[in-house]
C-alpha cells in the first residue's frame, strides 16, 4: 500500500479555522501538548467519543494525523471518500487482518508521520470505555515508535 495522501495543507487550514472558532465559541485548552513529539513517527491514541473528535486532536497536536477509518465510511458516497482521502485517511477492513491497512500504518509511522489510532476500534456511543484492542501496541513494537496517549 502506498503512503496515504499528504494532507498537510488541509490540516493547516483546519487548524487555523479551529483557532478562529475556538476564540468565538469556546475556551478549549490543551494540557500536556509538550509530550507530543513535534517530528518523527509516533502513534497517537485516544478514545473515540464523537465523530469530529479527530479535529480536536489535530488542533491539540499541531501536526497532521493520519487515521484509519472503516472501509464502509469510504463507501457512503464518492465525495465523502474523496474528502477522507484528502484528509490523509486510509481504509481498514474491520474484523479481518487487513494487511494493506497494517502496511499503510507501518509506512506512515516509519516515514516520520503521526498515526492516530482509537484502541477501542470504534466510537463509544454511550461514552463508556470499551475493551481495547492490541493494534497500537503491536504497531509500536513493530516500528519502535512511541505511543502518545491523548
C-alpha atoms as one frame of an Amber mdcrd trajectory, in Angstrom:
protein
   0.000   0.000   0.000   1.330   3.415  -0.849   1.511   6.120   1.781  -1.821
   7.915   2.299  -2.149  11.310   0.674  -0.249  14.193   2.256  -2.947  16.457
   3.585  -0.788  18.986   5.412  -2.381  21.877   3.516  -5.869  20.773   4.588
  -4.739  20.110   8.164  -3.094  23.532   8.432  -6.220  25.204   7.088  -8.351
  23.265   9.542  -6.006  24.229  12.368  -6.398  27.937  11.654 -10.174  27.565
  11.372 -10.204  25.779  14.724  -8.263  28.650  16.314 -10.736  31.150  14.883
 -13.836  29.265  16.035 -12.325  28.388  19.393 -11.987  32.041  20.239 -15.602
  32.666  19.327 -17.380  29.600  20.708 -15.366  28.009  23.485 -12.395  28.250
  25.747 -10.692  24.990  24.863  -7.335  24.439  26.498  -4.787  21.733  25.789
  -2.696  20.266  28.583   0.290  18.015  28.043   0.987  19.155  24.497   4.679
  19.202  25.343   4.600  15.385  25.406   3.601  15.184  21.734   6.689  14.849
  19.517   6.975  17.760  17.073   8.530  15.477  14.479   9.225  11.829  13.854
   6.934   8.852  13.676   4.608   8.226  16.594   1.246   6.684  17.406  -1.352
   8.961  18.985  -4.037   7.002  20.845  -7.285   8.142  22.410 -10.883   7.139
  22.959 -13.258   7.859  20.078 -16.238   9.546  21.734 -17.708  11.693  18.984
 -17.446  11.850  15.220 -15.374  15.046  14.940 -13.061  14.414  17.905 -10.211
  13.996  15.419 -10.441  17.753  14.789  -9.715  18.477  18.450  -6.741  16.128
  18.321  -5.395  17.909  15.262  -5.765  21.261  16.976  -4.028  19.988  20.096
  -1.083  18.342  18.344  -0.483  20.912  15.594   0.600  18.096  13.262  -1.159
  16.226  10.533  -2.550  12.984  11.902  -3.108  10.056   9.565  -6.095   7.969
  10.595  -7.549   4.640   9.575 -11.316   4.576   9.050 -13.652   1.677   8.474
 -13.937   0.924   4.778 -17.705   1.474   4.971 -17.050   5.199   5.512 -15.385
   5.308   2.087 -18.432   3.651   0.529 -21.053   6.138   1.749 -20.614   8.484
  -1.212 -17.789   9.231  -3.689 -17.481  12.790  -2.344 -17.091  11.532   1.235
 -14.472   9.058   0.045 -12.531  11.843  -1.670 -12.723  14.108   1.405 -11.385
  11.296   3.587  -8.519  10.671   1.163  -7.731  14.400   1.019  -7.540  14.334
   4.810  -4.908  11.589   4.802  -7.363   8.924   5.989  -6.982   5.378   4.700
  -9.429   2.452   4.838  -9.323  -0.601   7.072 -11.460  -3.711   6.848 -12.546
  -4.324  10.414 -12.903  -7.855  11.694 -10.156  -9.106   9.395  -6.416  -8.831
   9.449  -6.278  -6.189   6.756  -2.679  -6.453   5.564  -2.966  -3.351   3.350
  -4.084  -1.226   6.304  -1.360  -2.652   8.543   1.299  -1.971   5.896  -0.096
   1.545   5.432   0.078   2.206   9.169   3.667   0.944   9.338   4.602   3.109
   6.347   3.037   6.208   7.944   4.966   5.753  11.182   8.271   4.728   9.586
   8.139   7.755   7.286   8.151  10.028  10.346   4.469  10.884  10.449   1.871
  10.726  13.217  -0.673   7.924  13.104  -3.880   8.344  15.084  -5.474   5.195
  16.463  -8.525   4.534  18.575  -7.585   1.402  20.581 -11.237   0.528  21.161
 -11.593   0.158  17.393 -14.858   2.087  17.172 -16.782   5.027  18.566 -18.126
   4.813  22.100 -21.702   5.967  21.628 -22.586   5.929  25.337 -19.255   7.355
  26.473 -18.418   4.101  28.261 -14.873   2.809  27.957 -14.806  -0.345  25.845
 -12.278  -3.143  25.751  -9.183  -2.060  23.847  -7.577  -3.920  21.006  -3.861
  -4.615  20.656  -3.211  -2.912  17.296  -1.487   0.234  18.610   0.801  -1.758
  20.917   1.700  -4.249  18.183   2.426  -1.415  15.748   4.637   0.305  18.334
   6.590  -2.912  18.887   6.950  -3.428  15.133   8.116   0.122  14.373   9.786
   1.196  17.617   7.631   4.336  17.586   6.430   5.895  20.834   2.756   5.676
  21.792   1.339   9.037  22.870  -1.902   8.866  24.878  -4.263  11.771  24.285
